[in-house]
Amino acid sequence: MVRAIEIVERALKLHGAPVYVRHEIVHNRHVVEKLRSKGAIFVDELSDIPPGAMTIFSAHGVARAVEEEAAARGLPVIDATCPLVTKVHNQGRRYVTAGRTIVLIGHAGHAEVEGTIGQIDAPVYLVSTPADVESLPIDRSAPIAYVTQTTLSVDDTRTVIAALHAAFEDVAGPDIADICYATQNRQSAVRDLCRVSDILIVVGAENSSNSSRLREIGVELGLPSYLVADGDGLDPAWFEGVNAVGLTAGASAPDELIDHVIAAMRRLGPVEVSALDGVEEKIEFALPRELRDGAMARSAAANC
């Protein structure tokens, strides 16, 4: 998500306000409002963008029809699609070329899912659970391939992938490394965090699937678990009789929101902060070419 946010900020610096962003650049209200205050305008459809206005596609990616509409209108476009999402699009096309029917593991209505379906020029069947697999209208002897929504973890998809292998004779799919590593790392870290905590607080937006999943993991492990947008969402009653609070954040929550939650907790009583050891994320992706030059060229963090 850091990369996508930086793309909008650099576009504003390079081209001036306003720049138009199709859908929320990331699923976080605070991030969106901060960018809006700098001159970003978020729209639902390209028809809401004036002719010739600088246009940015969100990190979740868009369907080919959207790309074609932008080109037909002559809109200058900067594509902030996460490279991991683009990789899924390319995998799906390669599987279609190889004669396989595509099954997408993801959540209906999610922006990334809609973009992926719209990037593959063949029928795409969406499944979220093993039960969905059982109802797929595909011949069990037909060769299939699955791709996944990148904001799902290996744990989220394992049972669905197993169901596909059980139901179909010929199944292909990407390596687990192609699922967003940031999502998997966060979920693994939350499981460790819950072992030493009395409650779990997740900082993130309600419409962020990976943030919601972090809270669900806490619930599954038997902890009172809460999703808050910032420190204002804390309820003092949550902390009664609590010694250790597990605090984590979704992929689209910036550090300043975590600091805001810690500050709010300190207003309720003494707080000592310690960090658990975790996986250090070192993968980086370059910014779009149109935002790079000799003075500004550097890689942006890849937790898109």
C-alpha positions as CSV (number, residue, x, y, z in Angstrom):
1,M,0.0,0.0,0.0
2,V,2.9,2.3,0.6
3,R,3.8,2.3,-3.1
4,A,0.2,3.2,-4.1
5,I,0.1,6.1,-1.7
6,E,3.4,7.4,-2.8
7,I,2.3,7.3,-6.4
8,V,-0.6,9.6,-5.7
9,E,1.6,12.0,-3.6
10,R,4.2,12.1,-6.4
11,A,1.6,12.7,-9.1
12,L,0.3,15.6,-7.1
13,K,3.8,17.0,-6.7
14,L,4.6,16.6,-10.4
15,H,1.3,17.6,-12.0
16,G,-0.4,19.6,-9.3
17,A,-3.9,19.3,-7.9
18,P,-6.3,17.9,-8.7
19,V,-5.5,14.4,-9.7
20,Y,-8.4,11.9,-10.0
21,V,-8.2,8.4,-8.5
22,R,-10.6,5.7,-9.6
23,H,-11.9,4.2,-6.4
24,E,-10.1,4.4,-3.1
25,I,-6.3,4.1,-3.7
26,V,-6.2,1.7,-0.7
27,H,-8.9,0.6,1.8
28,N,-8.3,3.1,4.6
29,R,-10.4,6.1,5.3
30,H,-7.6,8.1,7.0
31,V,-5.2,7.6,4.1
32,V,-7.9,8.6,1.6
33,E,-8.9,11.7,3.6
34,K,-5.2,12.8,3.9
35,L,-4.7,12.4,0.1
36,R,-8.0,14.2,-0.5
37,S,-6.7,17.2,1.6
38,K,-3.7,17.4,-0.7
39,G,-5.8,17.6,-3.9
40,A,-6.7,14.0,-4.8
41,I,-10.3,13.5,-5.9
42,F,-11.7,9.9,-5.6
43,V,-14.4,8.9,-8.1
44,D,-16.4,5.7,-8.7
45,E,-16.4,5.9,-12.5
46,L,-14.2,7.4,-15.2
47,S,-17.2,9.4,-16.4
48,D,-16.8,11.5,-13.2
49,I,-13.3,12.6,-14.4
50,P,-13.1,15.8,-16.6
51,P,-11.5,15.5,-20.0
52,G,-7.7,15.6,-19.9
53,A,-7.5,15.3,-16.1
54,M,-4.6,13.2,-14.6
55,T,-6.1,9.8,-13.7
56,I,-4.7,7.1,-11.3
57,F,-5.9,3.5,-11.1
58,S,-5.9,2.1,-7.6
59,A,-3.6,-0.5,-6.2
60,H,-6.4,-3.2,-6.6
61,G,-6.2,-3.0,-10.4
62,V,-9.0,-2.4,-13.0
63,A,-10.7,-4.4,-15.7
64,R,-9.5,-4.0,-19.3
65,A,-12.8,-2.3,-20.1
66,V,-11.8,0.5,-17.8
67,E,-8.4,0.8,-19.4
68,E,-10.0,1.0,-22.8
69,E,-12.5,3.6,-21.7
70,A,-9.7,5.8,-20.3
71,A,-7.8,5.4,-23.6
72,A,-10.8,6.2,-25.7
73,R,-11.4,9.4,-23.6
74,G,-7.7,10.3,-23.9
75,L,-7.2,10.5,-20.2
76,P,-3.5,10.5,-19.1
77,V,-3.3,7.5,-16.7
78,I,-0.8,6.4,-14.1
79,D,-1.4,2.8,-13.1
80,A,-0.9,2.2,-9.4
81,T,-1.9,-1.5,-9.6
82,C,0.2,-3.6,-7.2
83,P,2.7,-5.6,-9.2
84,L,1.6,-8.7,-7.3
85,V,-1.9,-8.1,-8.6
86,T,-0.6,-7.7,-12.1
87,K,1.2,-11.0,-11.8
88,V,-2.1,-12.7,-11.0
89,H,-3.6,-11.1,-14.2
90,N,-0.8,-12.5,-16.3
91,Q,-1.0,-15.9,-14.7
92,G,-4.7,-16.1,-15.5
93,R,-4.1,-15.3,-19.1
94,R,-1.3,-17.9,-19.4
95,Y,-3.6,-20.6,-18.0
96,V,-6.3,-19.6,-20.4
97,T,-3.9,-19.9,-23.3
98,A,-2.9,-23.3,-22.0
99,G,-6.6,-24.4,-22.3
100,R,-7.6,-24.3,-18.7
101,T,-10.7,-23.0,-17.1
102,I,-10.0,-20.3,-14.5
103,V,-11.2,-20.4,-10.9
104,L,-10.5,-17.3,-8.8
105,I,-10.3,-17.7,-5.1
106,G,-11.5,-14.4,-3.6
107,H,-14.3,-12.3,-2.1
108,A,-17.2,-11.2,-4.3
109,G,-17.4,-7.5,-4.8
110,H,-13.8,-6.8,-3.8
111,A,-12.2,-4.3,-6.2
112,E,-9.2,-6.6,-6.9
113,V,-11.5,-9.5,-7.7
114,E,-13.6,-7.3,-10.1
115,G,-10.4,-6.1,-11.8
116,T,-8.9,-9.6,-12.2
117,I,-12.1,-11.0,-13.7
118,G,-12.1,-8.1,-16.1
119,Q,-8.5,-8.7,-17.1
120,I,-9.0,-12.3,-18.2
121,D,-10.6,-12.8,-21.6
122,A,-12.4,-16.0,-20.7
123,P,-15.0,-17.1,-18.1
124,V,-13.7,-16.8,-14.5
125,Y,-15.5,-18.7,-11.7
126,L,-15.3,-17.1,-8.3
127,V,-15.1,-19.2,-5.1
128,S,-14.6,-18.3,-1.5
129,T,-15.2,-21.5,0.4
130,P,-14.9,-25.3,-0.2
131,A,-18.7,-25.3,-0.5
132,D,-18.5,-23.0,-3.5
133,V,-16.2,-25.5,-5.1
134,E,-18.8,-28.2,-4.9
135,S,-21.3,-26.1,-6.8
136,L,-19.0,-25.1,-9.7
137,P,-20.7,-25.8,-13.0
138,I,-17.5,-27.2,-14.6
139,D,-17.0,-30.8,-15.8
140,R,-14.8,-32.6,-13.2
141,S,-12.5,-34.0,-15.9
142,A,-11.9,-30.5,-17.4
143,P,-8.4,-29.0,-16.9
144,I,-8.7,-26.1,-14.5
145,A,-6.3,-23.5,-12.9
146,Y,-6.8,-21.4,-9.9
147,V,-5.5,-17.9,-9.1
148,T,-6.1,-16.0,-5.9
149,Q,-6.9,-12.6,-4.6
150,T,-3.6,-11.4,-3.3
151,T,-4.9,-10.1,0.0
152,L,-5.8,-13.6,1.1
153,S,-3.2,-15.6,3.0
154,V,-2.0,-19.1,2.5
155,D,-4.1,-20.1,5.5
156,D,-7.2,-18.5,3.9
157,T,-6.8,-20.4,0.7
158,R,-5.5,-23.8,1.8
159,T,-8.8,-25.5,2.3
160,V,-10.3,-24.1,-1.0
161,I,-7.2,-25.3,-2.9
162,A,-7.5,-28.7,-1.3
163,A,-11.2,-28.8,-2.3
164,L,-10.3,-28.0,-5.9
165,H,-7.8,-30.9,-6.0
166,A,-10.4,-33.2,-4.5
167,A,-13.1,-32.3,-6.9
168,F,-11.2,-32.0,-10.2
169,E,-8.8,-34.4,-12.0
170,D,-6.4,-31.8,-13.5
171,V,-5.6,-28.8,-11.4
172,A,-2.8,-26.2,-11.8
173,G,-2.1,-23.2,-9.7
174,P,0.6,-20.7,-8.7
175,D,3.2,-21.2,-6.0
176,I,2.1,-20.0,-2.5
177,A,4.8,-17.3,-2.8
178,D,2.5,-15.5,-5.3
179,I,0.0,-14.8,-2.5
180,C,0.7,-11.4,-0.9
181,Y,3.6,-12.1,1.5
182,A,2.6,-9.0,3.6
183,T,-0.8,-10.6,4.3
184,Q,0.7,-14.0,5.2
185,N,3.4,-12.4,7.4
186,R,0.8,-10.3,9.3
187,Q,-1.5,-13.2,9.9
188,S,1.4,-15.4,11.2
189,A,2.6,-12.6,13.5
190,V,-0.9,-12.1,14.9
191,R,-1.1,-15.8,15.8
192,D,2.1,-15.3,17.8
193,L,0.9,-12.1,19.3
194,C,-2.3,-13.7,20.5
195,R,-0.4,-16.3,22.5
196,V,1.0,-13.5,24.8
197,S,-2.0,-11.1,24.8
198,D,-5.3,-10.8,26.7
199,I,-7.1,-8.9,23.9
200,L,-6.3,-8.0,20.3
201,I,-6.7,-4.5,18.8
202,V,-6.4,-4.3,15.0
203,V,-5.9,-0.9,13.4
204,G,-7.5,-0.8,10.0
205,A,-10.6,0.0,7.9
206,E,-13.8,-2.0,8.1
207,N,-13.8,-2.4,4.3
208,S,-10.2,-3.8,4.4
209,S,-10.4,-7.6,4.0
210,N,-7.0,-8.2,5.4
211,S,-7.6,-6.1,8.5
212,S,-10.9,-7.9,9.1
213,R,-9.2,-11.2,8.8
214,L,-6.6,-10.3,11.4
215,R,-9.5,-9.6,13.9
216,E,-11.1,-12.9,12.9
217,I,-7.9,-14.7,13.8
218,G,-8.0,-13.3,17.3
219,V,-11.6,-14.4,17.7
220,E,-10.7,-17.9,16.4
221,L,-7.9,-18.1,19.0
222,G,-10.4,-17.1,21.8
223,L,-9.3,-13.5,22.4
224,P,-11.7,-10.5,22.6
225,S,-10.7,-8.8,19.3
226,Y,-11.6,-5.4,18.0
227,L,-11.1,-3.5,14.7
228,V,-10.6,0.2,15.0
229,A,-9.9,2.9,12.5
230,D,-7.8,5.0,15.0
231,G,-7.5,5.7,18.7
232,D,-11.0,7.3,18.8
233,G,-12.5,3.9,18.3
234,L,-11.2,2.5,21.6
235,D,-13.7,1.6,24.4
236,P,-12.2,1.9,27.9
237,A,-14.3,-1.1,29.0
238,W,-12.2,-3.4,26.7
239,F,-9.1,-2.9,28.9
240,E,-10.7,-3.6,32.3
241,G,-8.6,-6.4,34.0
242,V,-6.3,-6.6,31.0
243,N,-2.6,-6.8,31.4
244,A,-1.3,-7.4,27.9
245,V,-2.8,-5.8,24.8
246,G,-1.9,-7.2,21.4
247,L,-1.8,-4.4,18.8
248,T,-1.4,-4.9,15.1
249,A,-2.5,-3.3,11.8
250,G,-3.8,-4.1,8.4
251,A,-1.6,-3.6,5.3
252,S,-3.2,-0.2,4.5
253,A,-2.9,1.3,7.9
254,P,0.0,3.8,8.2
255,D,2.3,4.0,11.2
256,E,0.7,7.3,12.3
257,L,-2.6,5.5,13.0
258,I,-0.8,2.9,15.2
259,D,0.8,5.8,17.1
260,H,-2.6,7.4,17.5
261,V,-4.0,4.2,19.1
262,I,-1.1,3.9,21.4
263,A,-1.5,7.6,22.5
264,A,-5.2,6.9,23.2
265,M,-4.3,3.9,25.3
266,R,-1.9,6.0,27.3
267,R,-4.7,8.4,28.1
268,L,-6.4,5.4,29.8
269,G,-3.4,4.4,31.8
270,P,0.3,3.5,31.8
271,V,1.5,1.8,28.7
272,E,4.8,0.0,28.0
273,V,5.4,-0.9,24.4
274,S,7.4,-3.8,23.2
275,A,7.6,-5.4,19.8
276,L,7.6,-9.1,18.9
277,D,10.2,-10.4,16.4
278,G,8.8,-10.9,13.0
279,V,9.7,-11.4,9.3
280,E,11.5,-8.4,7.8
281,E,10.0,-7.5,4.4
282,K,12.7,-6.5,2.0
283,I,11.0,-6.9,-1.4
284,E,10.7,-3.6,-3.2
285,F,8.9,-2.6,-6.5
286,A,9.8,0.4,-8.6
287,L,7.4,3.3,-9.1
288,P,5.7,3.7,-12.5
289,R,8.1,5.1,-15.1
290,E,6.3,8.3,-15.5
291,L,6.9,9.2,-11.9
292,R,10.6,8.4,-11.9
293,D,13.5,10.7,-12.9
294,G,17.2,11.1,-12.0
295,A,16.4,13.0,-8.8
296,M,13.5,11.0,-7.6
297,A,14.3,7.5,-8.7
298,R,14.1,5.0,-5.9
299,S,12.1,2.0,-5.1
300,A,9.0,2.2,-3.0
301,A,8.1,-0.4,-0.4
302,A,6.2,-3.3,-2.0
303,N,3.4,-3.8,0.6
304,C,1.1,-2.5,-2.1
